[in-house]
């Protein structure tokens, strides 16, 4: 009875990558919404991936040379961004850029050896990302139209600029 949870975790979730697939599924929905939401999800995905990869350690030796080179290029880009902080005149904006680009480091890390479920359902994840982006764009367009039409003194008027900040645009 004591081995049941270990056997359950080891066989079903960790070997197939079910948990990382669920996090990837949520990530594909969240990506278009707002970039600050993606950082905690990517960190969670990375931690779960590290937990799951210890059961699939043999998969790492079958990674192609092209994938390894691409992974090294992503890591070198991220390291280059961090080294560039030494020359930055505005460290706050520089650190903000590094935090925003953490997905350029974490996405290749968790996808260099994805679970079996992610490999099998990559088209599902891509379609989900496409659909979530499409629906978010429709929502943004609808909200901009809602904010642009004003009913004042019995007349509908269209003004895509906020009344206080006329240099901005609701459709931007």
Residue, then its C-alpha position, 0 to 999 in steps of 0.5 A: x500500500x505504501x508503494x501505490x502513490x510512488x507507482x502511480x506518480x512514476x508510471x502515469x504522470x511522470x513517464x508520460x508527462x501529464x502534468x507538464x502537458x496540463x501546464x503547457x495547455x494552460x500556458x497556450x491559453x494564457x500567452x496571448x492574454x498578458x505577458x506577466x502571467x506567463x512568468x509564474x507558469x513557466x517557472x512552475x512548468x520548469x520545476x515540474x519538468x525537473x521533477x518529471x525528467x528524473x524519471x525520463x533521464x534516458x530521453x536526454x541522450x537521444x536529443x539530436x545535435x541540431x536541438x542541442x545547438x539550438x538550445x545552446x543558442x537560446x541560452x547564449x542569447x539570454x546570457x548575452x542579455x544579462x551581460x548587456x546589463x553591465x552597459x545599460x544606462x537604465x537598469x530598471x528597464x534592462x531587468x524588465x527586459x530580462x524578466x520578460x525574455x525569461x521565456x526565451x530561456x525556459x521554453x527551450x529548456x522544458x521543450x528539449x525533452x518534452x513528455x510523451x503526451x506533449x510530443x503526441x499532442x503538439x498540434x492540439x497545443x498549437x491549435x489551442x494557442x491559435x484559438x486563444x489568440x483569435x478569441x483574445x483579438x476578437x475580445x480586444x476589438x470588441x472592447x475597443x469598439x465598445x469604448x469608441x462609441x459614445x451615446x451623448x445627447x441622443x446622438x451616437x458618436x465614434x471617437x477611438x481616442x480617450x477624452x483625456x489623452x487624445x494622443x492614445x487610441x483604443x485600438x492600439 
